[in-house]
Amino acid sequence: MHSRSSERRSLNLLHAVLAWIAREVSVLDPGCFAIVMATGITSNAMIAERQRGLSDALFRVNLFVYPWLVLATILRMTDVRAALWRDLANPRLVFSFFTFVAASDVLGLQIALRGFVTIPLLLWLSALAAFAVLTYFSSGLLIFRNAACGADLVVRGGGLLAIVGTQSLVLLGVPVAASTISEHGNAIVVLIHALWGIGLVLYGIFVTHFAYRISYMRVEPQDLTPLLWVVMGAAAISANAGSALVQNGPGPDFLHTMRPFVEGASFTLWAWATWWIPLLVMFGIWKHGVRRIPRTYTPMLWSIVFPLGMYAVATYHLSVADDYPPLRVLSHLMAWVALAAWIATTASLIVASARSLRKFARSN
């Protein structure tokens, strides 16, 4: 009798967990792949720190999380298509889908750093295809439906995820080009140089709108979301991508003339990213310390972890590309800050998920 009762409780618990998962899939955040981005770049930062064990542990996390999120997105696409379409058609949310592009590329970089060739190529091609669709779809949506959100889209940082997606294609494109036969490899090198330039122009456009919004229009605490850190992260990934192009020797001769520009622009972008960090910390202090807005878990928190990790990696690669070792000290510090932020955000995710599951089980 006791065995049957225990079995019944186990079945009820399993049913509740499966129902909760189904509900979570139906309301999946379009920026959910930011967790893969944050985990992957923190893992790569640990490689730069020669902490291979920590890097491999984070890599294993991504090997589980990325396929699960892809499956969840496919399920949402088939079972709750209307909800997915509403997110895609929302100018405030559409740019969040670029996290899939960046996550695919960051995971591809993790795999490439471990000596594999084919899987990074497939991930890069899938990210490139998604980027091609999203970049024109989101741009068209922004142009024709900008009245739906106005400048609020910019201050919340969402648009800058397009730049992160663009530059992530450059980062993974470098090892993909190096592992591809000469003719196709040169074509990829030309493409990633073009993408780096496109990312630079897009960043200039979005950051100008962003600066105008926060300087000349009223800003409320709810406007200062964690996505604001993407302002710094987009500059950091652009600097990192530029450093990768500088260190990537092969390619057509005409690209060699770009090297001084790429090198100088990368350092300028890194300096700009550095300038933003104290200001973003000040925003957080004002929101949570002065205005007393409680800190709660949101998937957007991964948009703080990723820029921190990307800044650490960008600083490291810049120190190598420009042969300036003193930057290595800053890279070392930020790598551990990024890991601490990853641990804190993961703990918040676990606690929030447990509370959500308990609440759901009680209500059912």
Secondary structure, 3 states (H helix, E strand, C coil): CHHHHHHHHHHHHHHHHHHHHHHHHHCCCCCCCHHHHHHHHHHHHHHHCCCHHHHHHHHHHHHHHHHHHHHHHHHHHHHCHHHHHHHHCCCCCHHHHHHHHHHHHHHHHHHHCCCCCHHHHHHHHHHHHHHHHHHHHHHHHHHHCHHHCCCHHHHCCHHHHHHHHHHHHHHHHHHHHHCCCHHHHHHHHHHHHHHHHHHHHHHHHHHHHHHHHHHHCCCCHHHCCHHHHHHHHHHHHHHHHHHHHHHCCCCCHHHHCCHHHHHHHHHHHHHHHHHHHHHHHHHHHHHHHHCCCCCCCCHHHHHHHHHHHHHHHHHHHHHHHCCCCCHHHHHHHHHHHHHHHHHHHHHHHHHHHHHHHHHHHHHC
